Amino acid sequence: MMRSTARLRTLGLALLLAVCAGLGGLAGKSAPAPPAAAPAASPVPPPRVNPPKPFPAAGPEWKEVDRLVDEQKMQAALDAATKLREAAQKRGDTANWARGLIREVQLRMSLHGYETAVRFLREQPWPQEPFAQALLQLFYAQALTVYQQGYNWEIARREEVVSTAVPDLKLWTREQIYLEAQKAFLAAWRHRVEWGTAPVDVAKEFIAPNDYPPGVRGTLRDAVSYLFAQLLADSSFWEPAQSNDLYRLPLDELIDGRVGAADAVVADAAQHPLVKLAAVLGDLEAWHREGARAEAAFEARRQRLAHLHDQLTLADDQQRLRTALEAALQALGDRHPWWSMGMATLADWVRAGSERQALVEARKIALAGAAKHPDSVGGRICRRTVAEIEAPDYSLTAMVSDSPDRRSLQVTHRNLGKLYLRAYVVDLDERLRTSDDQNLLPAWREVEQLLASGHLAAHWSVDLPATLDYRDHRTFVTPPLTGPAIYVVVASTRPDFAQPHNRRAAVDMAVGDLVLLSRPTGDGYAVRVLSGASGRPVAGAAVELWRFDWNQGHHREQRLTTGTEGDARLRWSDDSSPHFLLARQGKDVAFDREYLYPSRETPEQERTAALLYTDRSVYRPGQEVQWKAVAYQGRDARFHTYVGQGMTVELVDANGQVVASQAVTTNRFGSAAGAFTVPPGKLLGRWALRSSLGGSAAVQIEEYKRPTFEVTLKDPTEALRLNRPARLPGEARYYFGLPVTAGAVRWQVARQPVYPDWWWWWFGGGQTQPQVIAAGNAEVDAEGAFHVPFTPAADEREASTSGMSYRYLVTADVTDEGG
């Protein structure tokens, strides 16, 4: 496989400290406002165009900080940076004030103080100069994301605290952190007009310049826009509903980047992150288009489509995005070198498709991109794509044992016309005597020695069919190995098997007529030896049990001979060392390298327990819990009632304390009964009854008002359909038959996808948590009737393509006039 040398570095916040590697960017602060909701959507007047001047370079006083960082003296460097920042703050030196804040955040994070770094940047005063404020906003947003990544597990467990006071950072939820990071980016992004065409290197000390062509991502406005879009595209921050309901998004508007006034959309906390992303990159595309910067405008569209392509994975959505990219490429025209980058993206999308000819089409697209602008970045990436699609590859697998003249080898291959093979005989006894590692048969180190020895048992070549679709194909090979033995088969793409520019693979296999089967029994293993040709039992075969021992050498512990049915019974007991099996008859050998351990049958002990029952499951304090117990004993799943056995039954409260107990003796049926009165003043909740013989039963102790009416949801009058309005009737009636004529209804509907069986086994589970999709209020009428109107919303395309369905749970709570 070829590796590209044309990968582009994206714009990013500069990690000036080598020790911060892995943080993924810098850290910064936001205005010291709490993580409340973003301001309401409102148009922002365009600011006065005032391009920023290059940020002043660091003076010689900062060299001491750099020296301490190079010497890994982070705390000393932090102290020095703090002194410089405080001095700059006193004299109003905006550049060094901002520089000091940024350096301190970097150093605090290098000392693993992610939370303290974010809190520090929030609490410190900032210089009022707009450009310095914007840089600090960018660093603050990055600091928040790094903090969330570092404390992800702990942050995910937090619950939102509603308070008029500014909550401590330790209480912020993931959603609040994400929203605060968006607000920080928004504050910087709103300066995009006044920045205009200012080159990104005006802040090269803090924003790592990319290596894109200058006409594609060369401005500060590009840098901030793409960094903002990167945050919005990070779905790990999204709420479950934002990930589950992507099908609701207006894809055509997202593709065009016309989702409304950009400032208003981005500032609206209720908008989906992908809608905000489309607004940010749509705004950037429109600005470049107005300035006749065709390649930069195309790059903004390409990136927007790429982010959408990553998130919208259904086939028809991806086809619409591909069509949009093809239209953008046509509008750009192939005279622009960046057209080849678009072709590289299109080739990658097509290549990832499941269509049989997807690789053929992707190669054709990449060839066109490489041919038009061969020296451009996109042209080099296209050439890499073509090379990866055309790269030859193969793998070799073999039967563990097989008869002669069988298709015992499988070659999985692509773009390879011929394969050369050699076979070597393994002296099994010598190998077992000298092996000192976990490989009972020759591993790659020994294979090299076999190749150098020249002691060939056979050599041959295989012509592989052409793989015109560039995908993996299977070809079965019959090795010319007739004598019974254990062989190592080595494959090579070169006839001389030399190492340079070659791919070699090796497998081992036994050729012969014996088949060795084994299964554990209660006190060992039952072994059977069969003939591979006829399937009949082989009598008189030698079965050997060997013990793995890499210190003193593997050694044989038992040797048995199979009977007329080909059977042998192995029993051993030791320190649980692993073993393996061999079977021999004449020159035929069968080899089972699976680890076998002593199998012991532990007799089941006699068990005594009791089943406990109560007259109901919920009680009030002061009520009587009536119970019954049936005692039993036995073993091997054969149980009988325990007659005349004394036992104690206890009532245990929610704190695990015994509040009452009763000693009883079982009658001739093995049962006993009694009652406990629930004492008042105890903790309510889950209580239990337990028996001294074993066994328990849970009861719930609650203070409740016995309902005088019941609520029923009736079957719908019409069949329900996905994404079609549904109306579910319900009614509330008193137990004596009359309707509840006045009352309030609160209802909600939750959706849960139900996956087919293959999802369950492949992905480790076929259920997800229900998601509330609708809720509302209603009133009962004079007949006690009410209706639950909702739309069972779901993505119909997903259900039709994957075989999944949806389950909807409707709940309704009715409160009458009496509360």
LOKOL-446371 format. One record per residue (C-alpha): x, y, z; residue in one letter. Coordinates in steps of 0.001 Angstrom, whole numbers, plus 500000, padded with zeros to 6 digits. Each point is the difference from the previous one (the first is absolute). Example, Ala and Ser with C-alpha at 12.3 -4.5 7.8 and 13.67 -1.06 7.14 Angstrom:
! LOKOL-446371
512300495500507800A/501370503440499340S/
//
This chain:
! LOKOL-446371
500000500000500000M/501265503447499157M/499929502833502487R/499175503494498939S/502501502783500381T/497343502536499120A/497855500118503112R/499037503510501018L/500276501503503442R/496806501708501000T/499867503314501749L/500292499598503724G/500895501718503212L/503739499819500477A/501351497631502647L/503046501997500907L/501111497598502748L/501306496630498904A/498915498464503292V/496391500792499145C/500017497482497154A/496748498100499854G/497845502861501304L/498923500657496427G/500335503778500150G/500384502930502303L/497918501269502829A/498262503290500482G/497182501769501863K/496594501455499505S/498486503098501271A/499282499361503656P/496356499270499365A/498343496831501296P/499205497203497554P/496465501177499468A/498076499680496774A/501366501881497022A/498408503371499349P/496783500042498060A/500368500092496242A/500328503549498809S/501739501601497046P/503413501429500792V/500983503139498111P/503181499619497964P/502942501500501862P/502250502632498555R/502688498482497798V/503282500421501870N/502516497257499122P/502159499000502977P/503687500699500027K/502453497112500461P/500182498975503636F/503279501286501508P/502671497332500344A/501051498811503433A/502790502065501508G/503268498692501480P/498421499803503468E/498049496908498872W/503180498063499137K/500393499025503655E/496525498408499920V/500956498107496821D/503248498809501619R/498150498632503026L/497516498225497732V/502849498408498030D/501434498754503299E/496555498591500972Q/499801502322503015K/496325500735499493M/499154501422503406Q/502947502405499841A/498968501006496484A/496448500611501229L/501257502241502814D/502153501998497574A/497147500393497504A/497675501167502777T/502437502751501027K/500367501209496413L/496222499990499471R/499316501908503218E/502602502636499101A/498557500385496501A/496497500312501453Q/501084502822502320K/501591502037497227R/497169499306497507G/502169497993497588D/497185498281498082T/502176497591498006A/501992498611502934N/496897500005502194W/498230497710497537A/503184498018499355R/500428499431503723G/496448498728500430L/500468497567497127I/503373498764501231R/498660499496503525E/497107497919498691V/502407497880497946Q/502259499408502971L/497125499200502351R/498746497409497541M/503480498539499590S/499879499494503777L/496657498187499474H/497997502777501580G/497309500073497310Y/497229501162502311E/502112502604501766T/501226501317496641A/496443500581498782V/498977501573503299R/503087502227499977F/499240501313496524L/496380500675500919R/500854501946503126E/502886502107498742Q/499356503442498447P/500718500224496288W/501439502831497932P/497297501960498195Q/501764500136496638E/497647498166497557P/502621497823498325F/501461498857503324A/496453499284501237Q/499317497894496913A/503186497956500448L/499157499359503642L/496482498915499034Q/501511497420497644L/502298498696502719F/497145499927502499Y/497890497883497643A/502912497627499473Q/500636499787503745A/496385499016500583L/500156497190497437T/503288498701501433V/498492500121503484Y/496967498051498843Q/502193497362498328Q/502215499627503059G/497087499699502449Y/497526498366497647N/498960497128502269W/499430502211503023E/498259502784498026I/497621497520498356A/498623499067503445R/499091503554500980R/496431501257500134E/499137503584499148E/499600502326502981V/497392502742499576V/501019503060502012S/500036503774499724T/503612500010501179A/502906499226497670V/500613496247500444P/503489498767500766D/501877498431497099L/499888496651501849K/496206500019499501L/499930500745496279W/498504497265497844T/501330498975496616R/497207501969498315E/500889503143501964Q/503689499658499148I/499150499528496318Y/497716503015499985L/502618502143501740E/502629498952497437A/497597500962497210Q/499435503402501614K/503758500586500148A/500428499102496339F/497011502163499133L/501567502999501747A/503156499594497901A/498137499146496779W/497943503206500194R/503193501951499233H/500335498258496625R/498935503031497939V/502506502383501515E/502730497387499593W/499192499701496324G/502901498695497996T/502572500307502819A/502447497091499573P/499973497323502653V/503628500644500873D/499059503264501752V/499603497663503007A/502503497307499004K/501283499768503577E/496599498749501155F/498267498549496948I/501940497277498217A/499919500876496284P/499032497181497710N/501786498977496825D/497023500503497695Y/500607502108496902P/499779503715500922P/496908500543497889G/498013497250501749V/500327500510503761R/502304502936500356G/497996502475502093T/499267500393503668L/496315499818499139R/500619496553498506D/501833498883503123A/497267500942502431V/497197498699497780S/501575496578499519Y/500906499671503678L/496421500882500935F/498638497471497517A/502286497331501415Q/498502500505503465L/496432499933498673L/500674496773498078A/501207498163503127D/496994497753500645S/501407498825503349S/498622503252501423F/496545499564498494W/496914499106501983E/498358496629499192P/497094501646498184A/502422501929497774Q/501667496745498958S/496782498008499627N/497970502528498032D/502409500932497219L/497340499007497479Y/497971503053501058R/502680502420498795L/499348501893496736P/502732498345497947L/499516502131496885D/500451503196502040E/503043498548501771L/501557499096496665I/499480503512498634D/501085501657503250G/496882502181499991R/498443499362503397V/499117503589500885G/501886503013501286A/503344498566501062A/500453502035503192D/496481499278501198A/500191496284499219V/503373499497501678V/498926501926503106A/496799497949500399D/500569497307502640A/497031498016498685A/501568499446496577Q/501609496667499174H/503837500102499861P/499939498957496333L/497695502901499189V/502425502355501729K/502886498394498127L/498206500548496713A/499444503639500946A/503682500559500893V/501428498371496880L/497181501348497812G/500892503515501184D/503667499336499202L/499150498639496558E/497827503019499169A/502753502396501102W/502598498304497815H/497595499865497087R/499314503728500259E/503754500577499892G/500357497775496908A/502157497503501919R/498614496925498280A/502284497372501543E/499529501305503540A/496212500061499499A/500094496434498686F/502089498904503022E/497359501364502390A/497330498017498137R/502167496873499821R/500609500083503742Q/496310500556500738R/499021497041497816L/502734497868501590A/498719500685503519H/496469499143498910L/501257496855498274H/501646498858503247D/496745500333501972Q/497259499050497516L/500744496364499245T/496853498792498222L/500538499135496353A/497579502526498492D/501417502853502134D/503526499134498936Q/498897499823496379Q/498524503504500238R/503228501279501526L/502019498350497253R/497794501616497384T/500506503359501705A/503792499564499968L/499941499037496324E/497978503144499244A/502467502136501985A/502917498478498083L/498303500758496717Q/499313503594501066A/503622500485501091L/501447498665496766G/503070497842499559D/502233502981499150R/500481500619503722H/502604497791501740P/497730499601503063W/497555498159497748W/502254496954500431S/499499500177503786M/496257499802499430G/500539497000497736M/502065498350502746A/497123500490502445T/497495498651497486L/502199496966499347A/500190499250503730D/496206500177500321W/499434497712497037V/502711497630501172R/498255499524503363A/496767498924498312G/498714496439500029S/499267499794496275E/501926497260498231R/501655502407497540Q/500629502739502572A/503784499594499902L/500014500052496201V/498094503270499963E/502092501506502815A/503193499168498105R/498631501640496873K/499170503186501942I/503418500065501687A/501798499469496695L/498196503003498549A/500966502157502988G/503638498898499846A/500283500522496246A/498620503546499976K/502240501532502681H/502671497387500781P/502183502299502128D/497213501414502152S/499152498732503473V/496777498475498734G/501797498410497068G/502486498292502322R/497192498753502253I/498193498667496922C/503142498104498977R/500196498538503485R/496361498882499734T/500666498330496654V/503075498261501403A/498054498727503019E/497195498636497807I/502467498332497622E/502315498683502729A/500339496195499911P/499221498099503161D/499304496455501125Y/499640497795503042S/500442496254500385L/498013497594502198T/500048496206500226A/498096497079501429M/501440498805503303V/500061496495498519S/498753498600496725D/500349497024497705S/502312500092496950P/498732501463496724D/497497502291501710R/499513503742499644R/501654500611503340S/501297503548499432L/497998503196499594Q/501552503101498437V/498127503268500510T/501440502393497439H/499581503136497941R/502042501549497193N/502405497053500013L/500515497787496962G/502217497236501361K/501053498495503312L/502982497731500657Y/499916497337502713L/502466497688501720R/499374497189502497A/502367498675502691Y/499604496878502160V/500071500530503780V/501646497338502189D/497294500046502657L/501870498029502663D/503092502158499654E/497874503129500058R/498198498974503184L/503303499114501634R/501693503330499198T/497135502524500032S/500422502557502777D/497200502453499263D/496247499997499431Q/500318498981496349N/499964496226499764L/500582500238496247L/502472502305498218P/499250503707500348A/501352502744497772W/503534499822501411R/500189496269499205E/498314500554496628V/502938502192498987E/502311497124500905Q/497889497583497928L/500228502301496992L/503765500156500384A/500365496217500454S/498845499071496501G/498441496693501200H/496852500259497919L/497214497429500087A/498219501674497073A/499851503278498113H/497423501298497572W/498244503157498817S/496372501039499647V/498551502278497337D/497442502202501720L/496969501276498096P/499879503710499268A/498097502117502520T/498532502576497669L/497947501618502745D/503132500516502206Y/498334498132502873R/501087496894501915D/499242496662498338H/500558496448501193R/501854497281498131T/500353496454501378F/503261498150499382V/500767496279500044T/503583499541501257P/502019497214498339P/500677498317503338L/499427496267499986T/502059498570502856G/498436500120503473P/501874502552502094A/499765503430501580I/500980502749497580Y/500775503692500053V/498766501690496806V/501598503344499114V/498564502375497376A/501788502808498175S/499221502540497287T/503531499533498622R/501229496698498536P/503339500269501824D/498313500674503362F/502430502848500637A/499039502602502563Q/500184503401498212P/496707501164498480H/498295496765500935N/497178498746502172R/500418496563501575R/497586497966502078A/500234496595501669A/497520497432501335V/500379496498501387D/497760497004499413M/499896496236500473A/499499497813496932V/498669496526500734G/496904497942500680D/499547500459503746L/497450502340501581V/500232500681503735L/496897500976501997L/499826500731503718S/497402501185502494R/500130500629503764P/498262497614502361T/499409500234503702G/503427498608500917D/502136500426496871G/499704499910496208Y/498425497547497588A/502072499634496821V/498967498441496691R/502190499331496966V/498295499712496608L/501039499428496413S/499749503207497978G/499342498082496797A/497187497739501246S/498916501555503293G/500302496599501704R/501619499480503434P/503691499159499995V/500884497210502418A/503521499522501319G/501049503639499568A/502346501441502609A/498604503004501928V/502598502050501863E/499369502630502679L/502825502558500178W/500572502680502579R/501114503497499002F/503244500844501778D/502126502837498617W/502592499765502789N/501002496346499923Q/498530499005496645G/496603498613499062H/499579496410501104H/497561497168499457R/497918498972503028E/497681497307498615Q/499882497692496996R/496830498007499320L/498774497826497142T/496559500463498479T/497470497192500219G/497799498557497279T/497891503185499949E/503071502214499711G/499503501221503577D/502400500733502831A/499341501538503412R/502515502404501561L/500014500850503707R/502531502125501829W/500217502330502947S/502846502429500660D/500632503701500530D/497767500993497077S/502840500169497466S/498861500058496357P/500325496878497847H/499669499071496328F/499209496817498037L/501604497907497275L/498694496964498155A/502198497708497916R/499566496917497860Q/502844499030497769G/501241503195498355K/496672501774500416D/499900502678502688V/497095502091501330A/500912502976502154F/497731502006502336D/501845503069501343R/497063501361501966E/500730500507503699Y/498365497243502041L/499634500328503757Y/499121497362502605P/496266499487500008S/498567499199503373R/496422499237500825E/498974501586503283T/496980498257501522P/497219502389500832E/499526500540503709Q/496641499502501603E/498141503278500074R/497452501278502474T/497932503152499454A/496504501433500209A/497661501748497571L/498312503042501578L/496698501524498870Y/497970503013501159T/496344500828499496D/500903503104497966R/503036502069499066S/499259503489501460V/499097500852503619Y/499462503061502156R/501522500466503463P/497689498351502519G/498706497423497531Q/500524496277500406E/502341498069497712V/498659496484499686Q/502583497509498790W/500456496340499240K/503186497942499627A/500592496614498356V/503245498316501136A/501784497542497714Y/503252498066499707Q/501752497781497468G/502740499862497367R/500436499449496237D/496829502011499329A/497993497361501899R/498369501722502953F/497350499069502564H/498207501917502715T/501682500238503374Y/497525498674502619V/500255500916503682G/502905502386499567Q/500355502994502268G/500947503334498498M/499874503731500726T/498360502543497711V/501074503659500375E/498575503315498800L/502853502301498876V/499539503733499387D/501502502208497270A/503134500550502123N/500634496267500300G/498956499904503651Q/497855497149501371V/496782501514501368V/498158496728500808A/500610496257499950S/497955496860500521Q/501076496393500660A/497859497341498287V/500063496287499189T/498887498612496649T/496958497723499894N/499642496686498200R/499848501861496709F/503259501836500694G/498317503375500367S/499532502582502735A/498144503319500187A/499896503121502128G/499546503769500021A/501952503162500891F/498633503469500718T/501989502752498257V/501106502390502777P/499537503743499377P/502867502484500046G/502383497881497920K/501613500892496687L/497645499320497123L/501091498147496897G/501107496477499179R/499718497594502960W/500482496230499986A/499042496729501654L/502792497461500415R/500248496460501321S/502735498447502127S/500013497051497568L/500724502353497100G/497669501826497659G/498347503416500120S/497133502046498591A/499831503772499423A/497134502228501116V/499449503726499512Q/499026502194502953I/498418503288498889E/497692502714501235E/497331500260497346Y/496406500923499430K/497929497175498625R/498747501066496555P/496268500222499521T/500113499821496202F/502000498359497259E/501385501307496719V/499865497921496833T/501622500612496605L/497877498421497284K/500985498551496657D/500226502625497246P/497108500181497580T/502393499985497028E/503257498185499311A/503078501941501094L/502671500923497462R/503431501530500390L/500075503780499596N/496207500162499649R/497832501797502586P/498624497574502599A/497209500490502490R/499798497584502901L/496737500005502014P/499915499592503755G/497504500229502824E/499905500385503776A/497239498280502004R/499289499612503679Y/500005496472501295Y/496237500214500580F/499510500554496243G/499406503725499448L/502435502126497959P/502458502476501477V/498359503176498683T/502774502468500877A/503708499451500098G/503355500850498450A/501950497590497824V/503770499999499562R/501326497673497324W/503252499151498277Q/501142497710497210V/503410498268499941A/501561498290496975R/502335497013500151Q/501545498343496917P/499724496220499809V/502869498443498052Y/500004496652498182P/501832496992501422D/503162500509497967W/500437503463501536W/499757498405503439W/502783497516499395W/502263502199497860W/499868503183502055F/499575498436503429G/496410501005500629G/496880501020498152G/498342502437502380Q/500551503668500772T/498566502297502631Q/496553501446499147P/499991503588498786Q/497055502292500788V/498731501387496694I/496747501680501056A/498253501221503159A/497008502136500812G/496919500704502089N/496308499322499492A/496668500189501873E/497452497264500565V/496531500778498658D/496604499374501599A/500241496335498996E/503438499593501543G/501590499735496548A/503203501609498742F/502334499622497023H/503775499817499613V/500935501572496642P/503563499382498828F/502010499100496939T/502052496777500289P/503055501663498493A/502897497871498763A/502284499654497006D/498071497687497680E/503053499463497787R/501976498495502860E/497181497590500815A/499661498887496387S/503716499444499384T/501100498341503207S/496919497960500884G/499474501811503270M/496686501193501445S/498899502443502678Y/498148499521503259R/498031502906501481Y/499048500222503669L/497096502317500813V/499358500930503631T/497223502213501366A/499536501309503561D/496572501307500996V/499393502179503052T/496375500552501021D/498494503007501790E/500973498591503364G/503668499876499046G/
//
